[in-house]
Amino acid sequence: MSVSVARPHAVNSRSIVQILLSMFCFALVDALAKTVALHYPANVLTFFRMLFGLAPAIAMCMYGTPLRERIRTLNVRRQTVRALTLLVTLGLFFAGLPYVPLSEAVAILYSESLFVIVLAPLLLKETLRRRDAAAAAIGFIGVLLIVRPNGNQASWLGPLLLILSAITGALSIIQIKHFKPTEDSSVAVLYFTLIGTLVSGMSLLFLWRTPTLDALALMALIGILAGTGQILMTVAFRNASASALAPYNYTSIVWATLFGYLAWGETIGLVSVAGIALVVGSSIAVALRGKTVDAPPA
């Protein structure tokens, strides 16, 4: 889930621990989500992730300035557009999970920061710097190494859904540029969760499968873990800059690789490892040059 633009504080050990714990939570969310996504439609998983995510989102807003005052800082129209964009990102990610090894899915999603480089000059009229363009090109080569489609549906469907998820994720990052610094990130997370619950709930009228109690428990855990990870990440970014914490964001890929191996026996070849390294390396390079980097939607 995404966080607003970070503030320029120096990194500290507490922020590092918080971001590491946040990435662990998100990696657990992705692993549990893949378990559920193998048996249930993405919209069902998305709905329950948002529904059960309301509790931690509300808890995050219980401290500090009264909620009524903080709500006034939000640009409702822009926040609604971003909430819908993030919801699409989440749904596409869940839909693509069953087709791709977990670590590769997470790595593809992280390419959203590379799509920001390509889309920002078109949508924000920003100047495309050579070094950023070079980093994006290297990162996209990494994506191609990860995907390596061979022509059958099982090969391209999952990666296509995940790439579309990365593109919509990039659009959500770009929208941050239009927000005022006074807009409260905790309230924005709660607003996104509310909108996501309502919209994904309406989708159940068209596609529904009744979950078992075990599946419902997993989806409840997904929502709670995602909300907990969001709280940890929000607190971390309040006390350290995004560029300083960026390298730690990618520890979720390490956890995803471990969880994928333990749960499904997934292994990744050297070509995929090289692709992941190119995506991560180029994304970190972009982050260190001051671009906004968000966590994966979870």
N, C-alpha and C positions, 0 to 999 in steps of 0.2 A: 504494500500500500504506500502511497506516495506521501511525501512530507513537503511542506512549504520551504522556500529558499532558506538555506542555513544562514546563521549569523556569524560574523567574523570573530569568533573566539579561538584561542589556541586550543589544541587538543590536550586532553588530560586523561589519566588512567581510568577514571570513573566513566568517562564517555566511551572509551574503548571497550570496557567491560559491558557497558549497556548496549553498544552496537553489536558486539559479538553475541550476546544473549538474544538480541533481537533477530539476528540472522539465523541463529539456531532455531528459534521459534518459527520463523518463516520456512526454513527447510523442513521442519516437522510438518507444518501445514501442507507443503507441497507433496510430501510423501503420503500423508493421510489422504489428501485430495486425490492423488492418483489411485489409491486403493478404492476410494468411493467411485471415482470417474470410470473405472473399469466396468461398473455395474449400473450406474445411474446417469441420466442425462445431465449435461452441464448446467442447465438452468435450475434443476432441483438442487444440485450441489451449491450453486451460487446463492440461491435463496436462503438455504439454511446457514451457509457461512455468514451471510449478512445478518440474518435474524439473530443468531447466537452471538454475533459480534457486537450487537447493540449494548450488551451489559458492560463490557470493558470500555466501549466508546463513551457511555454515560459516565462511568467511573472516572474516566480521564478528564471529564468536564466538571467534576464536582469540587475541584480545588481552585483557589485563586479568586479572581474577580467574579462576581455573580454572573450566572449564565445569561440572564436577561440583557445585561450590558454588553456582553461579548458577542451575542447574536447580532447586535446592531452593527458590528464592524464588517459583517459578511456582505459581499456583493452576491445576492441571491441568484441573479440570472447567470452570472459567470460560474458560480459554484455549482449550479444545477447542470450546466453544460459539462463542466469537468467531472462531476459525479457520474453522469451518464457515460462519458468517455471512459472513465475508469471501470465502470461496470461492464462495458463491452470488452475492455482489456482482460478483466478477470474471467468473464465467460469464455472468451476465446482461448485463454490459457488452460482453463479446466477442460475444454473440449479437445485440445491438442495433447494433453498429458498421456492418454492411453496409448498413443502411437509412437512415442519417442522415449528413450531412456531419460530418467529424471534429471540427471546432471546436464544432458544436452538441452533439455527443455528449458531449464533455468538459465543456461548460458545464452540460448537464443533470445530469451526475454530480456536479458541484460543488454542486448544490442539496441534497446530503445534509446540509450544515450547517443548512439551513432546516428540513428534516424533524426534525432534532434538537430544534429549538425547539418543534415541535408534539408530538413524542413524549415528550420528557423530563418534562413535567408529568404525563403518563399513566403512565409507567413508573417514574419516580423521585420522583414527588410534589413536583416542583419548582414554584415559583411562576412563572407565565407573566407576564413584565413587558410593559407596553404597548409600549415601544420595540422590544423583540425581536419581539413579535407583528406590529407594523407593518412591521419589516424583512422578516419572513417573508412577509407578505402581498405586499409589493412584489416580493420574489424570485419568488414563485409566479406573479405576473402575468408576470414575465420568462420563466418556463418556458413559460407558455401562448403567449407571443409566438414563442418558438422552435419549439414543436411545431406549432401551427396545423393540427390534423388536418382533412382534407377529406372523410373518410368511407370512403376505400378502404383496403384492408389495408396496402398499402405505406406509407400515410401514418401509420397509428397503431401498427403493430406495433413498429417500431424505437423510437420514443419511449416506448411503454409498457414495453418491456424495460429501457430506460435509466432510466426513472422508478422502476421496481421495484428496479433496481440502486442508485439513490440512497437508496431507503427502507431496504434492507438495509444499505447503508453507514452510514446514520444509526444503525441498531440496533447496529452494531459499535462506533461511537463512544460510544454510551450505555453499552455494557458496560465501557468503560474506567473509568467511575465506580466500579465494584466492585473494581478492582484496587488492590493495595497499592503505595505509592510504591517499595517495595523490589524489586518485580518488574522483572527485567532486560529492557529492550526488545529488545536484540539476540537474546537467547535466545527471546523471544516470536516474533520474526520467523522464526527457524529452526524453531520448533515449528509455526508456521502453514504454512511451506513443506513440512515433512514431512507434516503432516496433509493439506494440499492435494494433494500428490503421490499419497498413498495413496487418498484418496477419489475424486479425478478419475481415477486409474488404474482403479478399479473400474468407473467409468462406461463405460470403453472396451469392456466386455463387451457393452454394449447398443447402442453407436453408435461405429463406427470407420471411418476411411478412411485407408489407408496413405499417408503423406506422401511426396512426391518428395524427393530429396536437397536440392534447392533450398529447398523448403518447410521441411524439417527444419533446414536451416542458419538460415533466418529465425527459426524458433521457438527455436532455441538462442540466437540473438542477442537475442531478446525476453527470455528468462530472465536472461541475463547483464546486459543493460541495466537490467532491472527491479531486479535485485539490487544493481547499482551505484548506481542512483538511491536505493534504500532505505538503503544505507550512507551516502551523502552527506546524505540528509535526517535520518537518525538522529544523525549527528555535528553537523549544524547545530542541531537542536533541543536538543542537550545543552548548547549554549553560548549560546542565545538563546531568548527567550520565543516561544510560538506566535503571540501577537497581533502581535509585532513583525515576524515573518516572513510573516504571513498575506498581505499584498499581493503578495509575490513568488511565492506559490503559483500565482497566476493567469496568470503568464507562459506557462504550458503551453498556454493557450488561444491565445495569439499564435502560438506554434510550431505548434499544431494547424491553425490557419487557413492558415499558410504551407505546411505539408506537404500539407494537403488540396488546395490550389490546384496545387501542383507535381506531385503524384502523380495526381490524378483531375480536375483542372480545376474543383474545387469552388469555388463563390462563394456568399456569403451576402448576402441582401438587407438593406435598412435596418431592416426589422422585426425580423429575427433579431439584427442587431447591437444594436438597442435592448434586446431580450430578454436577450442575453448581458450587456450592461452592467448591467441591473437585477439579474440573478442575482449577478454578481461584486460589484457595489456593496453589495448587501444582505448578502452573505456576509462581506465584509470588515468591514462595520459590526458584524455579530454577533461576529466574531473579536476586534475591538478592544474589545468589551465583556466579553471574557474567556471566551468559549465555545471549546471545543476544535474545531480545524479540522484535518482529515486531508488528506493527499494522495490523489489518485485511486488506485484500485486498479490496480496494474500488474504 
